Amino acid sequence: MSAALQQNLPLITLEEYESLPEDTRAEVFDGQIHYMASPSQSHQTILTELLVALRNYLRKKGGGCQVFPAPFDVKLSDSPLTMVQPDLMIVCDKDKLDGNRCNGAPDFIIEITSPSNPSDDYIRKLFYYKNAGVREYWIVDHRRKLVTVNYFEGNLLNVQYSFDSTIRVKIYDDLFIDFSDIANLLNA
């Protein structure tokens, strides 16, 4: 859709977003709603493995950080409304959590690309997450078997790793994720 056509569409409000049927998979960028397809089996396998790895690490580490899988809303902006549902996120500031959503940028986000729209994660979400203050953002592309790490603090970092890599989560000194284990599950 052209930018001119998008400007003429009515902007969705928080109240309208919250009144969508509960099983609706949608995100909102600058007031414009974008519907999402259901995830694939590979997507869910990767999501589950990463969720367990992050949850186990955070439990051992202690402290106030929590991991949340989709669907869990993140409100990045009130006006115009920007509401996303990252595949996985870590939130360390409990004041951002209100029982319904995260209000503001999570510390760490992982998105697993959708075959129908991979540019959404590489372009649109990269832009919004960086500008909202997300500290670290990973894009897991299971079709290309690549993980792109975007670290937005200090010296900006954008590095690609293959699925046979062990990758350090940069916001922690001692959290490493071995993607070869995940690749083996996908190939089984």
C-alpha positions as CSV (number, residue, x, y, z in Angstrom):
1,M,0.0,0.0,0.0
2,S,1.4,3.4,-0.9
3,A,2.3,6.0,1.8
4,A,-0.5,8.3,0.4
5,L,-3.1,5.6,0.9
6,Q,-1.9,4.8,4.4
7,Q,-2.1,8.4,5.5
8,N,-5.9,8.4,4.6
9,L,-6.7,5.3,6.7
10,P,-8.1,5.9,10.1
11,L,-5.7,5.3,13.0
12,I,-6.5,2.5,15.4
13,T,-6.7,3.5,19.1
14,L,-5.7,1.5,22.1
15,E,-9.3,0.9,22.9
16,E,-10.0,-0.4,19.4
17,Y,-7.0,-2.6,19.6
18,E,-8.0,-4.0,23.0
19,S,-11.5,-4.8,21.6
20,L,-10.2,-7.0,18.9
21,P,-11.2,-10.7,19.3
22,E,-8.7,-12.4,21.6
23,D,-7.5,-14.9,18.9
24,T,-6.6,-12.1,16.5
25,R,-2.9,-12.0,15.7
26,A,-2.1,-8.4,14.9
27,E,0.4,-5.6,15.5
28,V,0.0,-1.9,15.1
29,F,2.7,0.5,13.7
30,D,2.0,4.2,13.8
31,G,-1.7,3.6,14.2
32,Q,-2.0,1.2,11.2
33,I,-3.0,-2.4,12.0
34,H,-1.1,-5.3,10.5
35,Y,-2.5,-8.8,10.7
36,M,-0.1,-11.8,11.2
37,A,-0.3,-15.4,10.0
38,S,-0.1,-18.3,12.4
39,P,3.4,-19.6,13.0
40,S,4.8,-22.7,11.4
41,Q,6.0,-25.8,13.2
42,S,9.7,-24.8,12.7
43,H,8.9,-21.4,14.1
44,Q,7.3,-22.9,17.2
45,T,10.2,-25.4,17.7
46,I,12.7,-22.6,17.6
47,L,10.6,-20.5,19.9
48,T,10.2,-23.3,22.5
49,E,13.9,-24.1,22.6
50,L,14.9,-20.4,23.0
51,L,12.2,-19.8,25.6
52,V,13.5,-22.7,27.7
53,A,17.1,-21.6,27.4
54,L,16.3,-18.1,28.4
55,R,14.0,-19.1,31.2
56,N,16.5,-21.6,32.7
57,Y,19.2,-19.0,32.6
58,L,17.1,-16.3,34.2
59,R,16.0,-18.7,37.0
60,K,19.6,-19.6,37.8
61,K,20.7,-16.0,37.6
62,G,18.0,-14.6,39.9
63,G,17.1,-11.0,39.8
64,G,14.2,-9.2,38.3
65,C,14.3,-10.0,34.6
66,Q,11.5,-12.1,33.1
67,V,11.1,-13.8,29.7
68,F,7.8,-13.6,27.8
69,P,6.8,-15.5,24.6
70,A,4.3,-14.2,22.1
71,P,1.5,-13.3,22.2
72,F,2.3,-10.7,24.8
73,D,1.8,-7.0,23.9
74,V,4.5,-4.4,23.9
75,K,3.3,-0.8,23.6
76,L,6.1,1.2,22.2
77,S,4.1,4.4,21.6
78,D,0.7,5.8,22.6
79,S,0.2,8.4,19.8
80,P,0.1,7.1,17.2
81,L,-0.3,3.7,18.7
82,T,2.6,1.2,18.1
83,M,1.8,-2.2,19.6
84,V,4.0,-5.2,18.8
85,Q,4.1,-8.9,19.9
86,P,7.7,-10.0,19.7
87,D,8.2,-13.8,19.5
88,L,10.4,-13.6,22.7
89,M,11.5,-10.8,25.0
90,I,13.3,-10.2,28.2
91,V,12.0,-7.4,30.4
92,C,14.2,-6.3,33.4
93,D,12.3,-3.2,34.5
94,K,9.2,-4.5,36.3
95,D,7.7,-1.0,36.3
96,K,7.1,-1.5,32.5
97,L,4.8,-4.4,33.2
98,D,1.2,-3.6,34.1
99,G,-0.4,-7.1,34.1
100,N,-1.6,-6.8,30.5
101,R,1.5,-5.7,28.6
102,C,5.0,-4.2,28.6
103,N,4.8,-0.5,28.3
104,G,8.1,0.6,26.7
105,A,11.0,-1.2,25.2
106,P,12.0,-4.7,26.5
107,D,15.8,-5.2,27.1
108,F,16.1,-8.1,24.6
109,I,13.9,-9.2,21.7
110,I,14.0,-12.2,19.4
111,E,11.9,-12.4,16.3
112,I,11.7,-15.6,14.2
113,T,11.1,-14.6,10.6
114,S,7.9,-15.4,8.9
115,P,8.2,-16.9,5.4
116,S,5.4,-14.7,4.2
117,N,7.1,-11.4,5.3
118,P,10.7,-11.7,6.4
119,S,11.4,-8.0,5.6
120,D,9.1,-7.0,8.5
121,D,11.7,-8.3,11.0
122,Y,14.8,-7.0,9.1
123,I,13.5,-3.5,8.3
124,R,10.3,-2.4,10.0
125,K,10.8,-4.0,13.4
126,L,14.6,-3.2,13.4
127,F,13.7,0.5,13.0
128,Y,11.0,0.5,15.7
129,Y,13.0,-1.6,18.2
130,K,16.2,0.5,17.8
131,N,14.3,3.8,18.2
132,A,12.3,2.6,21.1
133,G,15.4,1.7,23.2
134,V,15.6,-2.1,22.9
135,R,19.1,-3.0,24.0
136,E,19.6,-6.1,21.8
137,Y,17.5,-7.6,19.0
138,W,18.0,-11.0,17.3
139,I,16.4,-12.0,14.0
140,V,16.3,-15.8,13.6
141,D,15.9,-16.8,10.0
142,H,15.3,-20.5,9.9
143,R,14.9,-20.7,6.1
144,R,18.4,-19.2,5.6
145,K,19.7,-20.8,8.9
146,L,21.1,-17.4,10.0
147,V,20.8,-15.4,13.2
148,T,21.3,-11.6,13.0
149,V,22.4,-10.0,16.2
150,N,21.7,-6.3,16.5
151,Y,23.2,-4.7,19.7
152,F,22.2,-1.1,20.1
153,E,24.3,0.0,23.1
154,G,27.7,1.5,22.8
155,N,29.3,0.5,19.6
156,L,26.4,-0.6,17.4
157,L,26.8,-4.2,16.4
158,N,25.1,-6.1,13.5
159,V,26.6,-9.6,13.1
160,Q,25.2,-12.6,11.3
161,Y,25.8,-16.2,12.6
162,S,25.0,-19.5,11.1
163,F,22.9,-22.2,12.8
164,D,26.1,-24.1,13.8
165,S,27.2,-21.2,16.1
166,T,27.1,-20.6,19.8
167,I,26.0,-17.0,20.3
168,R,26.4,-14.9,23.3
169,V,23.5,-12.7,24.4
170,K,25.4,-9.5,24.7
171,I,23.3,-7.9,27.5
172,Y,24.7,-10.8,29.7
173,D,28.3,-11.9,30.2
174,D,27.6,-15.5,30.6
175,L,24.5,-16.4,28.5
176,F,25.3,-18.4,25.4
177,I,22.8,-20.1,23.0
178,D,24.0,-23.1,20.9
179,F,22.1,-23.0,17.7
180,S,23.5,-26.3,16.5
181,D,21.1,-28.0,19.1
182,I,18.2,-26.1,17.5
183,A,19.4,-27.0,14.0
184,N,19.5,-30.6,14.9
185,L,15.9,-30.5,16.1
186,L,14.8,-28.9,12.8
187,N,16.6,-31.5,10.8
188,A,15.2,-34.5,12.7
